[in-house]
């Protein structure tokens, strides 16, 4: 039971990290595009 909880928490942290990375990547792309324009 405890192991399952730890696994769920780790999966949640991984998904959140990927989500934050995607948002950061999109923001950087927008900044680069605005600079090029």
N, C-alpha and C positions, 0 to 999 in steps of 0.2 A: 504494500500500500504506500509506504513512504517512498519507495523507489519510483513508483508511478508518479507521485506528486513531483518529485525532483525532475523526472523526465519531462513532465508537462511544463514545469517552470523553465527548464532549459530550452525547450522548443519555443516557448513564448518569447524568451529573451532573444533567441536566434532570429525569429520572425521579425521582432521589433527592430533589431539591428539592421536586417536587410531592408525593412521599410524606411528607416532613417537614411540608410545609404542611398536608396533610390531617390528620395526627396532631395538630398544634398546634391546628387548627380544632376537631377533635373534643374535645380536652382543654378548650379554652375554652368550648365549648358545655356540657360537663358541669359546669364550674365555675359557669356562669351559671345552669343549671338548679338546682344545689344551693343557690345563693344565693336564687333565687326561692322555692324550697320552704322 
